[in-house]
Amino acid sequence: MTATIPVYSLYGEQSGLGWENFFNVELLSYRSKALNWRASPHVHDSLIQVLFIQHGNVDVLMNCTRQKARAPCLILVPAQTVHGFEYTPDSEGLTITASQQLFELLSGILSPGILKLMHTPSVVSLESFPEEKDIIWEIYYAMLDELRVPLLNQTAMCASLFISIFVHLSRMSDRLSLENQQSDNTSRKASQIHKFLALVEKKCHQRLTVNDYSMEMGMPAGHLSRLCRLMLGMSSLDVINMRVIQEAQRELIYTSKTIKQLAAFLGFNDEAYFTRFFHKHTGVSPSQFRERAVRQISMVEASP
């Protein structure tokens, strides 16, 4: 009999929509101590987790690969990654759980280069980065403190703090690349990726194919997709579709366009096809997304 991997929101809790459960920060011991310091293999369908292990050791399982992690370290668990942990009883730290979709949207606009980090399951040792370790720890505690009581513009504050963690990780990664003398090659590939992302940004309303973009880039479609997988952790088609979804979500939240008008705005000839496309990539219809997102924003704006 094949075992079923449970799908959770927070560990042990029924999975919900990533938009509704978009942000949570808690002490590592809050959930782990009661579970005898063990989290059995499970998956979060739409949520990304970033664990900061300040003290102790962890046996980490991610996508059938096991490794031992020693504090201080960060553990990055993207959505839909099968993972489990076994901590030593002296373990201390903090866990952030956030909507992968929401932060991909924000990162795609603010800093596309960190998208690959958000898609890569990893354990990042901070032993060689004492300054960054202290800064990231302060960020974690700032988020924990921010969420103690409802505050004005709390969503924006938490989002900026969360993204700043990935900015620090990307800078650490760049330093390691420079030490390995890979900067020239990385720079050339990064330049190609930035060109591709700029094209997608400019033409996301035109429903262009991968071949259309690759012709404008002057490279074969297969090479473009391999480049995207290397630099961003996803295929070129995924990049294109993600940008279309981001634009659709933004229009659904901030404009009064009907679904038919939005479909035409994004280059879809058929409203029904657009609805299926949106549902495939988000798990909800455009109308459901608009209702839930607007309700969530209204709750935040109404907070004292």
Secondary structure, 3 states (H helix, E strand, C coil): CCCCCCEECCCCCECCCCCCCCEEEEEHHHHHHHHCCEEEEEECCCEEEEEEEEECEEEEEECCEEEEEECCEEEEECCCCCEEEEECCCCEEEEEEEEHHHHHHHHHHHCHHHHHHHCCCEEEECCCCHHHHHHHHHHHHHHHHHCCCCCCCHHHHHHHHHHHHHHHHHHHHHHHHHHCCCHHHHHHHHHHHHHHHHHHHHHCCCCCCHHHHHHHHCCCHHHHHHHHHHHHCCCHHHHHHHHHHHHHHHHHHHCCCCHHHHHHHCCCCCHHHHHHHHHHHHCCCHHHHHHHHHHHHHHHHCCC
